[in-house]
Amino acid sequence: MKRAERLHALSETLRRRGSRGCTADWLATEFDVSVRTIKRDLASLSRSGVPVWSRPGPHGGYGLAAGTTLPPVTLSPAQAAALLAAVSTSRDAPYADLAAAGVEKILDVLDPDTRNKADALASRIWIDSPPSPQRAIRSALEAAMTDQRVVRIRYTSRDDVETRRDVEPILFGSVEGRWYLIGWCRLRDGIRWFALSRITHARVTQLPCGDHGIDEVGPPPATSRSVQSQREEGA
């Protein structure tokens, strides 16, 4: 997880904990970093204007001042349950962690009666989703796409042949329930589709992507379209 994403997630965690707050040790375990890193992040949040409070002593900790929440959000229990179902069935989708955090942020500001009804309805929805790619791999791919940097991957083919590739990410695509990274492969000097489930390692480099665009990928599958297009059709 990039530091900017961790700072955002940290502020959301503090907000959800409310007046209880939490210790630096607990936060360090939650985010898999050192206590020193967490304290440095908390100081950065405070300097940026986030109202972080600290309480010394054996029962002390950190939290956010009261009132730092979203304005009221109006959703029906069915709409709230639909959001929960959508993120739960898309754990392997790009930016799934951020989507889940966003949904929790919305649900946390619902009135208690609506939230309770939504939780009860969500308990009646069962899913069987496959395991997602390792979080570190997915985070690296997401960062490379967002920042348009070359990502260095290890990729295992269907024939179990492993290669190392430098890829300029162009887009993420989902075909028949499987997610792919589609980009310009510098090893093969062409557009390639990489199944996320076959990427065993990924690291963002400092190399900027070239000028390869979506048009080079070619037309999408017949039933596919961009997320933006689906939003516009549903508007």
N, C-alpha and C positions, 0 to 999 in steps of 0.2 A: 504494500500500500504506500503510495506516495505521501510525502509529508503534508501537502495541502489537503489531501483526502483524509489523512489521519486527524488533522486539526478540526476539520468539519465533523468527522465522526465523534471526536472527543467532546466537542461542544454539545452534540446531540445526546451523547451518553450522560453528560452532566445534567442536561435539561430533563431527561427522562427520570433520573434518580431523584429529582425534586429536592425537598428540604433535607432528605436523608444524607445526601452527599455520598462520597466514596473516597477511599484512601488512595494514595499514589501507588501503593503496592497492588491494590486490586486493579487499578487502571493499567498498570504495567503488564500484569498477567493477561488482562482482557485484550490488549493490543500487541502483545508479544514483543515488547520493547523493555528497555531498562527503566528503572525508577528515575534515574537522572534524565533520560529522554522525556519521560512524561512530565517531569517538573519544568523542563525547558519548554515543552509545548504549552503547558498551562501558563507560563510566564508570557509566551508569545500571544496567546489568546487574550490575556489581560491587557497587554500593550496595544492590541488592535481594537480595544474597546469592548470586548466581551466581558460582562460583569461577573467575573469569577470571584467567589469568596473562598477563604481558607480558614480553617479552625484548628489551632494547635492542640497538642495533647494526645494521649493514647487513644482517645475516642474521636479524634479530629478527622479532618479530611478536606475535600474540595467540593464545590457545587456552584450553581448559578443562582444569582439573585432572583427572587420571585418576580414574575411578570414577563420573563423573557420567553414568550411562547408565540406561536402563530396566532393570528386573529381567528375568530370563530369560523369553523368550516361546517357546512351543511351537507351531510350525506345521509342516505337512507341506510338501514342495516344491510340491505341486499347489496347496495353499492360498495359499502365498506368490506363486506365478505368477498365481493368480486375482486377487489384490489388484493386482498390477502391471497385468494386463490391464484390470481394472475402471477404474482411474484413467487409464490410457492412452486408453481409448475414451470418456472423459467429460471431455475437456479444456474443453469449453464449458459444463459444468455449473456451477451456483453453488458457490462455495467449492472449486473444483477444485484450486487451488494449495495450499490448506491440507490437502486430502485427500491430495495427492501427498506433501506434507511429512510427514504423519502415517504414510503407508505406508512411506516411507523410514526413518522413526524406528523402526518395527517391524522392518523388514528388517535394519537395521544391528545389531540385537542377536541375530539368529539365529546359531546355530552355523555355522562356516564351511562344513561339508559340506552342510548344508541350503541355505544361501544359494547355494552353487555349483550345486547341483542345480536350485534354483528359477530361477536365471539361465539355465541351459541350457534348461530347459523354456520359459521366457519367450521365448527366441530362436526357438522354434517357433510362436509366435503372432504373426501379422501383422495389422495393423489399417490401416484407411483412414478416418481421422476427418477431418471438415472443419475448416478453420481456425476457431479460437475468436474471439470478440469481443476487441477490444483489451483488454489487461490493465488499463489505467487505467480503462476504462469498466466492466469487470466488477467491479473493486475498489470503485468508487464505488457501484454498485448493491448489492453485498454489504454495504457499510458502512451504506447507507441502510436496508436491510432489517433488519440486526442492531440498529441503534440507533433504528429507527423514526423516521427523519427524512425530510422531503420531499426528493426528488431532482429536480434540474432537468436535463432531457434535451433533446437535439435529435433529432427522429425523422423518418425519411423513409418516407412511405407507399408502397404498391405503385404508385401513380401518380407517384412521384418528387416528391411535394410535401413540403417540409420544414417542420415546425412546431416550436415550442419549448413544452415542457410542464412544469408542476410536478406531480409525481406522488407520491402517498402510497403507498408499496409495501405490498402485502398478502401476496403470495406469489409464488414462482417456480413455473412450470408447464412440463412437457415434454409436447408433443403431437406424435405422429408424428415424433419425432426432432428437433423444433425447440423451443428454449427460449424462454419468454416471461416478461416481468415483468408481473404483473397487479396493478393498483392503481387508486386513485381519481384520475382525471385532473381537476385543478382547471380546466383550460381547457374541457373538455367537460362538467364537472359530472356525472361518472358513472364507472362501472367500465369500464376499457379494458384490452385485452391488447396488449402491445408486444413484438414479436419482437426478441430481443436483437441479432440480426444487422442490424436496421434502426436501432438506436440509434447515432448517430455521435458523441455527446458526452454525458457525464454528470457532474454535480457535486452533491455532498451539501450541502444547506443546513443552517442551524441551526434551521429551522422544524420543530417537532414534528408528527407525524402526528395526524390527528383520531381519531375512534372508529370508523372503518370497519373491519369485521371480515370474516373469511373467509366467513361466511354470506351476505354481500352479493354475493359472486362467483357464487353459484349452485352447482348440483351439478357435480362434475367430469365429464369425459368418461367414457364407460362403462367403459373399461379403466384408468382412472387412479385412484390413491389416494396418500395421503401416504407419505413415506419412513418415518415412524414406524409407520404401519399395516403396511407391508411387513415391518418389523423384528418386529412383534408376531406376524404370521402365520408368520414363519420361526422364531420361538422354540420 
